[in-house]
Amino acid sequence: MTGLEKVIYSKIIFPFLPKKKCDNFFNKLVEIPTEDRFKESKILIINKNKKGVTYDSPYEKEIIEDLDGCGFVKKIKTQSLIINYKSKVSIKTKKYYPDIQVLLEDGRFVLIEVKPFKEMVNNHNIMKHEALEKYCKRNRYGYAIVDYDYYSFEDLKKEKVSREIQDKFINFVKRKKEVTFDECSTFKKNNNITDYQICFIIWNNRNNIKYQQHKIMYKKEEE
Protein backbone atom coordinates (compact mmCIF):
# COMPACT_ATOMS: atom_id res chain seq x y z
CA MET A 1 0.00 0.00 0.00
CA THR A 2 1.05 3.58 -0.58
CA GLY A 3 1.19 6.00 2.34
CA LEU A 4 -2.20 7.49 1.47
CA GLU A 5 -3.76 4.05 1.08
CA LYS A 6 -2.53 3.08 4.56
CA VAL A 7 -4.01 6.27 6.02
CA ILE A 8 -7.40 5.68 4.37
CA TYR A 9 -7.50 1.99 5.31
CA SER A 10 -6.60 2.79 8.91
CA LYS A 11 -9.65 5.05 9.25
CA ILE A 12 -12.15 2.30 8.36
CA ILE A 13 -13.82 0.64 11.33
CA PHE A 14 -14.67 -3.01 10.68
CA PRO A 15 -17.15 -4.65 13.08
CA PHE A 16 -16.23 -8.05 14.45
CA LEU A 17 -16.43 -10.69 11.69
CA PRO A 18 -17.25 -8.25 8.85
CA LYS A 19 -19.43 -9.53 6.05
CA LYS A 20 -17.35 -10.29 2.95
CA LYS A 21 -19.57 -11.34 0.06
CA CYS A 22 -21.25 -7.99 -0.57
CA ASP A 23 -20.89 -7.79 -4.37
CA ASN A 24 -24.57 -8.53 -5.10
CA PHE A 25 -25.75 -6.04 -2.47
CA PHE A 26 -23.43 -3.35 -3.83
CA ASN A 27 -24.43 -3.92 -7.46
CA LYS A 28 -28.12 -3.48 -6.59
CA LEU A 29 -27.54 -0.04 -5.05
CA VAL A 30 -29.00 2.76 -7.17
CA GLU A 31 -28.17 6.40 -6.67
CA ILE A 32 -30.97 8.34 -5.00
CA PRO A 33 -32.32 11.12 -7.29
CA THR A 34 -30.81 14.51 -6.51
CA GLU A 35 -34.25 16.09 -6.04
CA ASP A 36 -34.96 13.65 -3.20
CA ARG A 37 -31.79 14.75 -1.44
CA PHE A 38 -32.46 18.46 -1.75
CA LYS A 39 -28.98 19.06 -3.15
CA GLU A 40 -27.36 20.18 -6.38
CA SER A 41 -24.79 17.52 -7.19
CA LYS A 42 -21.90 17.52 -9.65
CA ILE A 43 -20.56 14.54 -11.59
CA LEU A 44 -17.07 13.08 -11.36
CA ILE A 45 -15.83 10.41 -13.79
CA ILE A 46 -13.76 7.77 -11.96
CA ASN A 47 -11.58 4.94 -13.24
CA LYS A 48 -12.99 2.23 -10.95
CA ASN A 49 -16.44 2.48 -12.49
CA LYS A 50 -15.56 3.88 -15.93
CA LYS A 51 -18.47 6.25 -15.43
CA GLY A 52 -19.63 9.12 -13.27
CA VAL A 53 -20.57 9.40 -9.62
CA THR A 54 -22.08 12.46 -7.97
CA TYR A 55 -20.63 14.57 -5.19
CA ASP A 56 -21.98 17.51 -3.21
CA SER A 57 -18.83 19.26 -1.97
CA PRO A 58 -15.17 19.69 -3.02
CA TYR A 59 -14.19 17.66 0.05
CA GLU A 60 -16.25 14.67 -1.13
CA LYS A 61 -14.65 15.03 -4.57
CA GLU A 62 -11.13 14.84 -3.06
CA ILE A 63 -11.96 11.75 -1.00
CA ILE A 64 -13.58 10.00 -4.01
CA GLU A 65 -10.51 10.74 -6.13
CA ASP A 66 -8.25 9.33 -3.41
CA LEU A 67 -10.41 6.18 -3.14
CA ASP A 68 -10.31 5.82 -6.91
CA GLY A 69 -6.54 5.45 -6.65
CA CYS A 70 -6.59 2.84 -3.87
CA GLY A 71 -5.67 -0.72 -4.89
CA PHE A 72 -7.89 -2.26 -2.21
CA VAL A 73 -11.00 -0.50 -3.61
CA LYS A 74 -12.94 -2.35 -6.32
CA LYS A 75 -15.94 -0.08 -7.00
CA ILE A 76 -17.37 3.20 -5.77
CA LYS A 77 -20.91 4.56 -5.61
CA THR A 78 -22.28 7.69 -3.98
CA GLN A 79 -25.56 8.65 -2.29
CA SER A 80 -27.05 5.22 -3.01
CA LEU A 81 -28.25 4.08 0.39
CA ILE A 82 -30.76 5.37 2.95
CA ILE A 83 -30.45 4.89 6.71
CA ASN A 84 -33.61 5.66 8.67
CA TYR A 85 -33.11 6.85 12.23
CA LYS A 86 -35.12 8.31 15.09
CA SER A 87 -34.41 11.94 15.83
CA LYS A 88 -33.85 12.86 19.47
CA VAL A 89 -35.44 16.28 18.93
CA SER A 90 -38.67 15.19 17.22
CA ILE A 91 -40.87 12.12 16.91
CA LYS A 92 -40.30 11.90 13.16
CA THR A 93 -38.11 9.29 11.49
CA LYS A 94 -35.28 10.97 9.61
CA LYS A 95 -33.56 9.84 6.43
CA TYR A 96 -29.78 9.89 6.22
CA TYR A 97 -27.84 9.41 2.99
CA PRO A 98 -24.18 8.42 3.63
CA ASP A 99 -21.90 10.13 1.11
CA ILE A 100 -19.86 7.26 -0.35
CA GLN A 101 -20.39 3.51 -0.75
CA VAL A 102 -17.30 1.39 -1.43
CA LEU A 103 -16.86 -2.25 -2.39
CA LEU A 104 -13.42 -3.55 -1.47
CA GLU A 105 -11.48 -6.07 -3.56
CA ASP A 106 -12.03 -8.71 -0.87
CA GLY A 107 -15.83 -8.29 -1.05
CA ARG A 108 -16.32 -6.17 2.05
CA PHE A 109 -18.67 -3.17 1.96
CA VAL A 110 -17.79 0.20 3.47
CA LEU A 111 -19.81 3.37 4.05
CA ILE A 112 -17.91 6.65 4.22
CA GLU A 113 -19.23 9.98 5.45
CA VAL A 114 -17.24 13.15 4.68
CA LYS A 115 -17.57 16.02 7.15
CA PRO A 116 -15.30 18.92 8.16
CA PHE A 117 -14.20 18.05 11.70
CA LYS A 118 -16.02 21.03 13.22
CA GLU A 119 -19.28 19.81 11.68
CA MET A 120 -18.84 16.32 13.14
CA VAL A 121 -20.12 17.64 16.48
CA ASN A 122 -23.15 19.37 15.03
CA ASN A 123 -26.09 17.97 17.00
CA HIS A 124 -27.78 16.55 13.89
CA ASN A 125 -24.54 15.02 12.62
CA ILE A 126 -23.92 13.29 15.95
CA MET A 127 -27.29 11.56 15.50
CA LYS A 128 -26.33 10.60 11.94
CA HIS A 129 -23.00 9.24 13.16
CA GLU A 130 -24.75 7.10 15.76
CA ALA A 131 -27.20 5.84 13.12
CA LEU A 132 -24.33 4.97 10.75
CA GLU A 133 -22.45 3.11 13.47
CA LYS A 134 -25.52 1.09 14.51
CA TYR A 135 -26.43 0.26 10.91
CA CYS A 136 -22.93 -0.94 10.02
CA LYS A 137 -22.47 -2.95 13.20
CA ARG A 138 -25.84 -4.62 12.69
CA ASN A 139 -25.02 -5.52 9.07
CA ARG A 140 -21.27 -6.09 9.64
CA TYR A 141 -20.22 -3.42 7.15
CA GLY A 142 -17.18 -1.19 7.51
CA TYR A 143 -17.60 2.54 8.07
CA ALA A 144 -15.60 5.74 8.39
CA ILE A 145 -16.42 9.36 9.16
CA VAL A 146 -13.56 11.58 8.00
CA ASP A 147 -12.75 15.16 7.06
CA TYR A 148 -10.66 16.23 4.07
CA ASP A 149 -7.43 15.66 6.05
CA TYR A 150 -8.57 12.16 7.11
CA TYR A 151 -9.08 13.22 10.70
CA SER A 152 -11.88 10.89 11.76
CA PHE A 153 -14.72 10.91 14.26
CA GLU A 154 -12.89 8.10 16.03
CA ASP A 155 -9.81 10.35 16.28
CA LEU A 156 -11.97 13.07 17.79
CA LYS A 157 -13.32 10.72 20.46
CA LYS A 158 -9.74 9.87 21.47
CA GLU A 159 -8.68 13.47 22.15
CA LYS A 160 -7.61 14.07 25.74
CA VAL A 161 -8.76 17.08 27.74
CA SER A 162 -8.78 17.29 31.53
CA ARG A 163 -12.09 17.45 33.35
CA GLU A 164 -11.01 20.81 34.77
CA ILE A 165 -10.57 22.32 31.27
CA GLN A 166 -13.84 20.80 30.09
CA ASP A 167 -15.72 22.35 33.00
CA LYS A 168 -14.02 25.70 32.38
CA PHE A 169 -15.12 25.60 28.76
CA ILE A 170 -18.71 24.73 29.69
CA ASN A 171 -18.78 27.71 32.05
CA PHE A 172 -17.18 29.91 29.39
CA VAL A 173 -19.94 29.04 26.90
CA LYS A 174 -22.61 29.35 29.58
CA ARG A 175 -21.49 32.91 30.40
CA LYS A 176 -21.38 33.88 26.73
CA LYS A 177 -24.56 31.92 25.88
CA GLU A 178 -23.39 31.64 22.29
CA VAL A 179 -19.89 31.71 20.73
CA THR A 180 -18.13 30.80 17.49
CA PHE A 181 -14.90 28.83 17.16
CA ASP A 182 -13.08 32.08 16.34
CA GLU A 183 -14.36 33.64 19.55
CA CYS A 184 -12.78 30.77 21.49
CA SER A 185 -9.25 31.80 20.44
CA THR A 186 -8.33 33.43 23.77
CA PHE A 187 -9.71 30.48 25.73
CA LYS A 188 -7.72 28.03 23.58
CA LYS A 189 -4.53 30.05 23.97
CA ASN A 190 -4.89 30.45 27.74
CA ASN A 191 -5.61 26.73 28.19
CA ASN A 192 -3.23 25.42 25.51
CA ILE A 193 -5.82 23.41 23.59
CA THR A 194 -6.76 23.04 19.90
CA ASP A 195 -9.92 23.21 17.82
CA TYR A 196 -9.88 19.39 17.77
CA GLN A 197 -9.99 19.38 21.56
CA ILE A 198 -12.78 21.97 21.57
CA CYS A 199 -14.76 19.56 19.37
CA PHE A 200 -14.02 16.72 21.78
CA ILE A 201 -15.36 18.82 24.67
CA ILE A 202 -18.54 19.59 22.73
CA TRP A 203 -19.05 15.91 21.88
CA ASN A 204 -18.15 14.66 25.37
CA ASN A 205 -20.50 17.18 27.00
CA ARG A 206 -23.26 17.11 24.40
CA ASN A 207 -25.98 17.16 27.08
CA ASN A 208 -24.79 20.60 28.18
CA ILE A 209 -23.38 22.27 25.09
CA LYS A 210 -24.44 22.12 21.45
CA TYR A 211 -22.84 23.13 18.18
CA GLN A 212 -25.19 24.15 15.42
CA GLN A 213 -25.12 26.65 12.56
CA HIS A 214 -21.55 27.69 13.38
CA LYS A 215 -22.42 28.52 16.99
CA ILE A 216 -21.48 26.80 20.25
CA MET A 217 -24.31 27.15 22.76
CA TYR A 218 -24.97 26.22 26.34
CA LYS A 219 -28.14 24.15 26.33
CA LYS A 220 -28.43 21.79 29.23
CA GLU A 221 -30.60 18.80 28.32
CA GLU A 222 -33.25 19.26 31.02
CA GLU A 223 -33.68 22.96 30.33
Buried (B, 14 or more C-beta within 10 A) or exposed (E): EEEEBEBBBEBBBBBEEBBEEBEEBBEEBEBBEEEEBEEEBEEBEBEBEEEEBBBBBEBBBBBBEBBBBBEBBBBBBBBBBEBEBEEEEEEEEBEBBBBBBBBBEEBBBBBBBBBEBBBBBBBBBBBBBEBBBEBBEEBBBBBBBBBBEBBBBBBBEEBEBEEEBBEBBBEBBBEBEEBEBEBBEEBBEEBEBEBBBBBBBBBBBBEBBBBBEEBBBBBEEEE
